[in-house]
Amino acid sequence: MLHEVIAMEHKEHLRVLNYQPGPLEGTDMSRKIAHDGMSDSESQKNFDAMKYISVNDSARMLVKILQEDSYKSGASIDYFDNL
């Protein structure tokens, strides 16, 4: 919602995109959870089953979205969205 409001308030001067990069492999957070585990077993199962994305793949997706320039200002786009 914040991004939508910013887009509406500044529509004459800028475009806004909220990009959600997906669960990235090799981050400090993913390494910490993999090493230490989680206190909630259900959350741990979800974490273990998660499909990780390389930082490069997520960055390429963002560049593609920006180059195509077809998103609505204020949009929220997830890596896994079917574009």
N, C-alpha and C positions, 0 to 999 in steps of 0.2 A: 504494500500500500504506500509506503514512503516513497518508493521510486515513481509510482503513478502520480503522486502529488507533486513531486519535484518536476516531473515531465509536464504536468499541466501548468504549473506556475511559471515555468521557464521555456515554454514551447517555442518562443520566438528566437531563442538563443542557443539552445542545446538539445541533444537527444540523450535519452537515458536508457540504459539496459542493465538489468540485474541478471548476471550470468552465474549460474550454479555449476561449478566445475565437476561435480560428482565426487565419489570417494577416490582420492588420489593415493597411488601407491608411493611408498618411500617417504611419507611425511613423518615428522616427529610423533604426531598423534597416533598414526597407524602402527608405527614401530613400538611405541609405549604400550598400547593396548595389546598388541601381539605378544610382547614380552611379559607384561605384568598381569594381563587378563582383566576381566571386569567382575565386579562383585555380584551382578545380576546375571544368572545363568542364561536367561532368555535373551538378554542383550548380547551376551557373549556368543550364543549360537547365531544370531543375526550378523554379528561382526564377522564371524568365521565364514559365513556363507556369502558375504558381500563380494561382488565383482569389482575389482579395483581397476582404475584407469591410470595410464601413464600420464605424467604431467604434460609431456609433449603432445599426446593425443588430445587431451583436453584443450591445450593452447591452440592446436590446429583447428579444433571445432570453433573456438571463439573467433579466430581470425576469419574463418569461413563465414560465420554469422555476420561479422562486421563488413566483410567485403561484399556479401550479397545485399546488405543494407535494406533488407525487407522487413525487419522487425518494427513493431509499433513502439514509439517512444514510451517508456515506462513499463515495457514488457519484462516479464521474468521468464528466462529460458534456462532449462536444465539440460545438462549434457545428454541425458537420455530421452529428451523430447524428440518426437518424430517431426523433423522439419521438412 
